């Protein structure tokens, strides 16, 4: 790229050019782009109470999770193999598909032995069940901070204490293992992101769940934690994520994350009141209780913006379409699994009696959600159930 240095050039165009320049280039615009990238890295690090060199930018939460999980495997001493020498990794049965399916893939390829710990009916894992699964070959534990479907908040600090205690009292086959990773994509707007207080070694974030953020992912990796690259290519992002950084989206992400942290406390209180009002309306409405609506997940230890329900005998997809026609955008399950035509595996994990014909709905409250929106949604849902109930009940 050839760039004139005349001062008459529009400042915005100069800024746009530097944002679009390659941060790895050594020309003037490349140096400017590098400066903006590192400022953004420092900004994210400050919000997590981490060091800039511990922040890795990726394309999204899925890539960050894969880097954390698959990046730990090649560190096995002795080179792996069958049986005893395989690294052991632990997760829960309600993780996001980018974690759970990656675990299963590694087991199918005989690259790891996995333990999938079932959560309780509340949608929360018992830390003691995690502790039971840890052995001398365990190199990684991955438990998400908050579930993407039912919003339940996991006891991350307690699990971190268990892992630290295990390291102190056992001579393991792996130096500095097991490593503790958490997918915090759903938690970013509302929960504590101080990695030192949480006690995690790696943490995933994504712009997809932060209003105004770019389509970018972040992996926090504690400096002392060894990690191998998953992709071949360049040496960007501390040599762990090859490819030119998407600077424009990274800057959007950083600004949006800062904004979300500023209003976090106030917005959490507001949405908690709205969420509880919504739950109250659902449980006290005659028409709704007649359809035996079940509320999914712990009602206290959950995100302030999440309400998830199951409605017997009416398919989820039909409910989503009917709500959408009335301007209400709900979802049945994770978007990554929305097209498989099956009941949500998360709901199945906490409700053993759910049937294929039962529908589940996730309502996500946001910054623009009001009490009037809740009233409208409850009224619309009542009308839909009255209509569909004639055919499905």
SULJOHU-V350680 format. One record per residue. RES is the residue in one small letter. SS is DSSP state (a for helix, b for strand, c for the rest). PHI is phi as a letter, one per 40 degrees, with the letter a starting at -180 (NA if undefined). Layout:
res=RES ss=SS phi=PHI
res=RES ss=SS phi=PHI
This chain:
res=x ss=c phi=NA
res=x ss=c phi=b
res=x ss=c phi=b
res=x ss=c phi=c
res=x ss=c phi=b
res=x ss=c phi=c
res=x ss=c phi=c
res=x ss=c phi=c
res=x ss=c phi=c
res=x ss=c phi=d
res=x ss=a phi=c
res=x ss=a phi=c
res=x ss=a phi=c
res=x ss=a phi=c
res=x ss=a phi=c
res=x ss=a phi=c
res=x ss=a phi=c
res=x ss=a phi=c
res=x ss=a phi=c
res=x ss=a phi=c
res=x ss=c phi=c
res=x ss=c phi=c
res=x ss=c phi=c
res=x ss=c phi=c
res=x ss=c phi=c
res=x ss=c phi=b
res=x ss=c phi=c
res=x ss=a phi=d
res=x ss=a phi=c
res=x ss=a phi=c
res=x ss=a phi=c
res=x ss=a phi=c
res=x ss=a phi=c
res=x ss=a phi=c
res=x ss=a phi=c
res=x ss=a phi=c
res=x ss=a phi=c
res=x ss=a phi=c
res=x ss=a phi=c
res=x ss=a phi=c
res=x ss=a phi=c
res=x ss=a phi=c
res=x ss=a phi=c
res=x ss=a phi=c
res=x ss=a phi=d
res=x ss=a phi=c
res=x ss=a phi=c
res=x ss=a phi=c
res=x ss=c phi=f
res=x ss=c phi=b
res=x ss=c phi=c
res=x ss=a phi=d
res=x ss=a phi=c
res=x ss=a phi=c
res=x ss=b phi=b
res=x ss=b phi=b
res=x ss=b phi=c
res=x ss=b phi=b
res=x ss=c phi=c
res=x ss=c phi=i
res=x ss=a phi=c
res=x ss=a phi=c
res=x ss=a phi=c
res=x ss=a phi=c
res=x ss=a phi=c
res=x ss=a phi=c
res=x ss=a phi=c
res=x ss=a phi=c
res=x ss=a phi=c
res=x ss=a phi=c
res=x ss=a phi=c
res=x ss=a phi=c
res=x ss=a phi=c
res=x ss=c phi=c
res=x ss=c phi=c
res=x ss=c phi=c
res=x ss=a phi=c
res=x ss=a phi=g
res=x ss=a phi=g
res=x ss=c phi=g
res=x ss=c phi=h
res=x ss=c phi=c
res=x ss=a phi=g
res=x ss=a phi=d
res=x ss=a phi=c
res=x ss=c phi=c
res=x ss=b phi=c
res=x ss=b phi=b
res=x ss=b phi=b
res=x ss=b phi=b
res=x ss=b phi=a
res=x ss=b phi=b
res=x ss=c phi=c
res=x ss=c phi=b
res=x ss=c phi=c
res=x ss=c phi=c
res=x ss=a phi=d
res=x ss=a phi=c
res=x ss=a phi=c
res=x ss=a phi=c
res=x ss=a phi=c
res=x ss=a phi=c
res=x ss=a phi=d
res=x ss=a phi=c
res=x ss=a phi=c
res=x ss=a phi=c
res=x ss=a phi=c
res=x ss=a phi=c
res=x ss=c phi=c
res=x ss=c phi=f
res=x ss=c phi=b
res=x ss=b phi=a
res=x ss=b phi=b
res=x ss=b phi=b
res=x ss=b phi=b
res=x ss=b phi=b
res=x ss=b phi=c
res=x ss=c phi=c
res=x ss=c phi=c
res=x ss=c phi=c
res=x ss=c phi=c
res=x ss=c phi=c
res=x ss=c phi=g
res=x ss=c phi=b
res=x ss=c phi=c
res=x ss=c phi=c
res=x ss=a phi=d
res=x ss=a phi=c
res=x ss=a phi=c
res=x ss=a phi=c
res=x ss=a phi=d
res=x ss=a phi=c
res=x ss=a phi=c
res=x ss=c phi=c
res=x ss=c phi=b
res=x ss=c phi=c
res=x ss=c phi=c
res=x ss=b phi=c
res=x ss=b phi=b
res=x ss=b phi=a
res=x ss=b phi=b
res=x ss=b phi=b
res=x ss=c phi=b
res=x ss=c phi=c
res=x ss=c phi=c
res=x ss=b phi=a
res=x ss=c phi=c
res=x ss=c phi=c
res=x ss=c phi=b
res=x ss=c phi=b
res=x ss=c phi=g
res=x ss=b phi=c
res=x ss=b phi=c
res=x ss=c phi=c
res=x ss=c phi=c
res=x ss=a phi=d
res=x ss=a phi=c
res=x ss=a phi=c
res=x ss=a phi=c
res=x ss=a phi=c
res=x ss=a phi=c
res=x ss=a phi=c
res=x ss=a phi=c
res=x ss=a phi=c
res=x ss=a phi=c
res=x ss=a phi=c
res=x ss=a phi=c
res=x ss=a phi=c
res=x ss=a phi=b
res=x ss=c phi=b
res=x ss=c phi=c
res=x ss=c phi=c
res=x ss=c phi=c
res=x ss=c phi=b
res=x ss=c phi=c
res=x ss=c phi=g
res=x ss=c phi=b
res=x ss=c phi=c
res=x ss=b phi=c
res=x ss=b phi=b
res=x ss=b phi=b
res=x ss=b phi=b
res=x ss=b phi=c
res=x ss=c phi=b
res=x ss=a phi=d
res=x ss=a phi=c
res=x ss=a phi=c
res=x ss=c phi=d
res=x ss=c phi=c
res=x ss=c phi=b
res=x ss=c phi=b
res=x ss=c phi=c
res=x ss=c phi=b
res=x ss=c phi=c
res=x ss=a phi=c
res=x ss=a phi=c
res=x ss=a phi=c
res=x ss=a phi=c
res=x ss=c phi=g
res=x ss=c phi=c
res=x ss=c phi=c
res=x ss=b phi=a
res=x ss=b phi=a
res=x ss=b phi=b
res=x ss=b phi=b
res=x ss=b phi=a
res=x ss=a phi=c
res=x ss=a phi=c
res=x ss=a phi=b
res=x ss=c phi=b
res=x ss=c phi=d
res=x ss=c phi=g
res=x ss=c phi=c
res=x ss=c phi=c
res=x ss=c phi=c
res=x ss=c phi=b
res=x ss=b phi=b
res=x ss=b phi=b
res=x ss=b phi=b
res=x ss=b phi=c
res=x ss=b phi=b
res=x ss=c phi=d
res=x ss=c phi=d
res=x ss=c phi=c
res=x ss=c phi=c
res=x ss=c phi=c
res=x ss=c phi=a
res=x ss=c phi=c
res=x ss=c phi=c
res=x ss=c phi=c
res=x ss=c phi=b
res=x ss=c phi=c
res=x ss=c phi=i
res=x ss=c phi=c
res=x ss=c phi=b
res=x ss=c phi=c
res=x ss=c phi=f
res=x ss=c phi=f
res=x ss=c phi=g
res=x ss=c phi=b
res=x ss=c phi=b
res=x ss=c phi=c
res=x ss=c phi=h
res=x ss=c phi=c
res=x ss=c phi=c
res=x ss=c phi=c
res=x ss=a phi=c
res=x ss=a phi=d
res=x ss=a phi=c
res=x ss=a phi=c
res=x ss=a phi=c
res=x ss=a phi=c
res=x ss=a phi=c
res=x ss=a phi=c
res=x ss=a phi=c
res=x ss=a phi=c
res=x ss=a phi=c
res=x ss=a phi=c
res=x ss=a phi=c
res=x ss=a phi=c
res=x ss=a phi=c
res=x ss=a phi=c
res=x ss=c phi=b
res=x ss=a phi=d
res=x ss=a phi=c
res=x ss=a phi=c
res=x ss=a phi=c
res=x ss=a phi=c
res=x ss=a phi=c
res=x ss=a phi=c
res=x ss=a phi=c
res=x ss=a phi=c
res=x ss=a phi=c
res=x ss=a phi=c
res=x ss=a phi=c
res=x ss=a phi=c
res=x ss=a phi=c
res=x ss=a phi=c
res=x ss=a phi=c
res=x ss=a phi=c
res=x ss=a phi=c
res=x ss=a phi=c
res=x ss=a phi=c
res=x ss=a phi=b
res=x ss=c phi=c
res=x ss=a phi=d
res=x ss=a phi=c
res=x ss=a phi=c
res=x ss=a phi=c
res=x ss=c phi=c
res=x ss=c phi=c
res=x ss=c phi=f
res=x ss=c phi=c
res=x ss=b phi=b
res=x ss=b phi=c
res=x ss=c phi=c
res=x ss=c phi=g
res=x ss=c phi=d
res=x ss=c phi=c
res=x ss=c phi=b
res=x ss=c phi=c
res=x ss=b phi=a
res=x ss=c phi=c
res=x ss=c phi=c
res=x ss=c phi=b
res=x ss=b phi=b
res=x ss=b phi=b
res=x ss=b phi=b
res=x ss=b phi=b
res=x ss=b phi=b
res=x ss=b phi=b
res=x ss=c phi=c
res=x ss=c phi=g
res=x ss=c phi=b
res=x ss=c phi=d
res=x ss=a phi=d
res=x ss=a phi=d
res=x ss=a phi=c
res=x ss=a phi=c
res=x ss=a phi=c
res=x ss=a phi=c
res=x ss=a phi=c
res=x ss=a phi=c
res=x ss=a phi=d
res=x ss=a phi=c
res=x ss=c phi=b
res=x ss=c phi=g
res=x ss=c phi=b
res=x ss=c phi=c
res=x ss=c phi=b
res=x ss=b phi=b
res=x ss=c phi=c
res=x ss=c phi=a
res=x ss=c phi=d
res=x ss=a phi=d
res=x ss=a phi=c
res=x ss=a phi=b
res=x ss=c phi=c
res=x ss=c phi=b
res=x ss=c phi=c
res=x ss=c phi=g
res=x ss=c phi=b
res=x ss=c phi=c
res=x ss=c phi=d
res=x ss=a phi=c
res=x ss=a phi=c
res=x ss=a phi=c
res=x ss=a phi=c
res=x ss=a phi=c
res=x ss=a phi=b
res=x ss=c phi=b
res=x ss=c phi=c
res=x ss=c phi=c
res=x ss=c phi=c
res=x ss=c phi=b
res=x ss=c phi=d
res=x ss=c phi=c
res=x ss=c phi=c
res=x ss=b phi=b
res=x ss=b phi=b
res=x ss=b phi=b
res=x ss=b phi=b
res=x ss=b phi=b
res=x ss=b phi=b
res=x ss=c phi=c
res=x ss=c phi=b
res=x ss=c phi=c
res=x ss=c phi=c
res=x ss=c phi=c
res=x ss=c phi=b
res=x ss=a phi=c
res=x ss=a phi=c
res=x ss=a phi=c
res=x ss=a phi=c
res=x ss=a phi=d
res=x ss=a phi=c
res=x ss=a phi=c
res=x ss=a phi=c
res=x ss=a phi=c
res=x ss=a phi=c
res=x ss=a phi=c
res=x ss=a phi=c
res=x ss=a phi=c
res=x ss=a phi=c
res=x ss=a phi=c
res=x ss=a phi=c
res=x ss=a phi=c
res=x ss=a phi=c
res=x ss=a phi=c
res=x ss=a phi=c
res=x ss=a phi=c
res=x ss=a phi=b
res=x ss=c phi=b
